[in-house]
Amino acid sequence: MDKIFNFENGTLRIADGVRYVEAKTFANESSLDFVRAEVKELFIPMSVREVEVYAFEGFCNFERIIVPARLLGEDESVYGEGRFFTRSFVRMLKAKRNGWLCPNLKTVVVFADEDGVIDFTHYYAPTNAVTYCEGEVKKIIFAEDLSGSYFINSYIEDVEVVGVDKMHCEKLFFRAPKANATPAKGHLFELTITTRYPGHKTITAPFWSGTCCGHSSAVTYIRPIELPCYEGVKEGCYMLILREALSNRGRKNFTADDVLSVVVWEDYATVLRKLREAGWGK
């Protein structure tokens, strides 16, 4: 029988084509005894259907695990052929006797199934870990008591999200929208809005879509700002916009209630170019 795993550069990789990972897979591997503590990453391919409970007993230093979505299933254990298997591998880590089996776990990478679905309904987000959704993600299902942060390798408009409001959920991070390429028309411009907030707060709750249309004379201030997204951090632009164009009210008697704090996905250079095209500063 071909070896079903290999270990290299800190990564334990289950071989592609393996369907079941049994506890005995590693139990008799004396060659692994001296490297168990060195295994920082676990890769489980899409072919794996079930993992026997405690198959990874002794591997306590995983910092990153990569698993197919099917291993987030509802059944914690299924009895078959005299052994217990789990269809909820990450949940198994949570169910360990004394808390987390892997206290250093920082990243969980989940690949969507063949239909592009990831079901997190029975998923326990590891403490202080970030979850990445990879593959051709078309649909994600969450429980109402969503925990953790999720970075999704898709644009928001391409993913159906069930269980939470994808437009306003502060725990979901999609790919940054493409810049609005619509040219300025007269004194009017279009940009892609992400959130509105008072003052200069740090952005923690992205608003992921919508078009910001404005009159160039209403813009009083712009500056670059960092926006969190799947890619990590992207430069956007913070703007102060008057609710009415200056041409409608003149330059006096404005209060804080007259000003909107707006953040857009376009970077500072793009915003400045569009505003100048619309006559800003002239």
N, C-alpha and C positions, 0 to 999 in steps of 0.2 A: 504493500500500500504506500502510495506517495505520502510524503510528509505534508501535514495539513497546515503547517504554519512555518514562519521563519522569523528570526529576530536579527535586526540590523539597525545600528545607529539609534538605539533607544526605542525603536518601534517594533511591537509585536504584531505581525500581520497574518491574519488567517487567510489561507489560500483561496483564490477564487474558484468556485465550483463546490466548495464545502457547504453542505446543507444543515448539518447538526454539529454543534460544538459540545462535546461531552466532558464531564469532570475529569475522566481518566486521561483526557488529551494531554494534560500537563502534569498529572500526578506522578508519573514515572519518568519524567524528564529531569534526571539528575543534572544534566548539562545546564538547565535553567536555574538551578538552585542559587548559583552565585550571581545571577544577573536579574533575578526578580525585582530587586530594589532599584535596578537601573532602567527598568521598562517604564518609559514616560508616556508612550502613546500606544493606543490599541486601535487597529483597523479591522473592522468586520465587513466583509464584502456583501453585495446585494444578494448573493446566492444563499446566505445563511437564513434559515427559517426559524430555528429554535436554538437556545443555549441552555445547557443543563445547569441547574442551580448549583452555585459555588464552583462553576467551571474555572473561574479565575481566582480561586482561593489563594491567598498569598501575594497577589499582585495589588499592592496597596498604594503605589505611587503614580498611578495614571494621572497625568495632567490634561490629557486630551484623548477623547475617544470618538471614533468615527463609526456610525452604525446606520443600517437601513431603517426606514420608517417603520417597517413591520415589527421591529423589536421594541416598539413603544406600545404594544398591544394591551388589551384589557386584562387578559388572564395572566396573573402573576406566576402561576405554576400549573402545568398540565402533566398528568401522570400518564406515562406511556412506556411500554417495554420494561417495566420495573424501575423506572427512574423518573425523577421530576425534571421537567424542562420549563423554561420561562419564555414567554413571548413578550416580556416587558423587561428587557435587559437593564435599562437605566433605573427602572423601578426596583429591580433586584438590588442595585447598589444602595438604594435608600433603605431597603428592608433589612439590611444587615443588622446583627444583634446590637451593636454599640454605635448606632448612627451610620455615617457614611463609610462604605468600604474604602473609598478613595478620597480622603480629606483634602487632597491637593488638586482635585479636579477643577480645571479652569475653563475648559472648552468642550462642548459637545457638538459634533457635526452630524446632522441628520440628513440623509439623502431621501428625497421623495420616492414613493413607489412607482410602479410602471404607469399608473394613471395620473401621476403628478400630484398625489395627495400625501399630506403629512397630518396624522391625527395625534394631537397632543392632549386629548381629553383625559388620558390616564397617565400623563407624563409628570414626573416630579422634577422640577428644575433644580439641579444641584446648587447648593449654597454657594454664592459668589461666582458661579460659572455663567458663561455666556453660551447661548445656543445658536448655531448657524444652520440655516435651511438651504440645502444645496440641491442640485439636479434641476430638472425642468418642473419647477414648482407651479402648480395651477390652483391648488386648493389647500388651505390650512384650517384645521378645526381645533379650537381652544376650549377649555373649560372656562366657566365664568370667573373663577378665582385664579386668574392668570398670575403666575409668578415668574420672575426672571426676565431677562432681556433676550429678544429674538432678532437676529440679523438675517434678512431674507434676500436671496440672490435673484430678485425679480423686481420689475417695476410694479408699483401698487395697482395700476389699472389691469395688470395681467393676472392678478391673484384674487381668488374668491376667499374671503376670510369669514369663518363662522364662529360665533361665540363672543366676539368683541368688535368694537367699532374701529375698523382699520384706519379710518381717516384721522382719528383723534387719540388712539391708544398710545400712550407714552412709552410702552414697552416694545413696540414694533418698529424696526428700522428697515426700510426698503432701499433699493438702489436709488441714488439721487436722480430726480427727473432730468430729462434733457432740457437744455436751455431753450427758452422761447425765442424762436427765430423770426417772429412777426416784426416787420420793420415799423418804425414810428410813422404815424399819419398825422401830419400837421403838428399840433402840440400834444397829441395823445400817444401813449406808449403802453405796451403789454409786458408783464413779467409773471413769473410763476411763484405764487405766494406759498409760504410754508407755515407761518404762524404769526399771530398778533399778540403782543404782550406789552404791558406798560413798563416804562423805564428801561434799564439796561440789564435785565435778568439773564442768567444763563439759560439757554434753551434746553429743556428736558422733555418737552411734549410736542414733537413736530406735527404740524398740520401738513399733510403730504400732497395736496393738490389744490388747484384753483388758480384762476387768472386774476392778477392784479392789474386793473386798468386805471390809468391816471392821467392827469394833465400836468405837463412839465412845470407849470408855474406853482403847483401845489406842493412840490418837493422842496423841503427846506434843509435837509441834511442827509448825507449817506456815509456809510463806512463799511469796511469788510467785516465779516463775522464768520465764525466756524460753525458748521452745521453737522450733526452726527447723522450717519447713514450707513448702509451696508458696506460701502467702500472704506469706512472709517470716519474720516472728517473731510468735508468739502467746504471750500470757501463760498459763502453766500454774501448777501449784502443787507445791512440794516438801514432802514429808511424812516425818516419822519415826514409824514405827508399830512397836509392840511385837509380837512374835510371838504373845504371849498377852495377853489383856485383863487389866487391872490387877485386876479382880474375881477372877481365877483365881489370882493369885500375890501379891497385895498390892503395896506400893510399894517394897520393898527387894530388894537382891541381884540387880539387873539388870546385865548386862554388855553389851559392844558386840555380841556374838553374838546377843543377844536383840532387837536393833533392826534393822528393815528401812528402808532409804532408798528411798522410792517417789516417782515423779513422775507426775502425772496431767495430762490435757489440760484439765480444767476450771480456770477461773481462781480466784484466791484468794477472791474474794467468793462464788462459787458453792460452793466447798469449805467455807468457813466457815459458810454458810447451812445446808448439808446436815448438817454436824457438830452445829450447834446444834439442828437439828430432831431429831437422834438423841440429844440430851441431853448433848453435849460441854460440859464446864465446869460442869455442875450437880452 
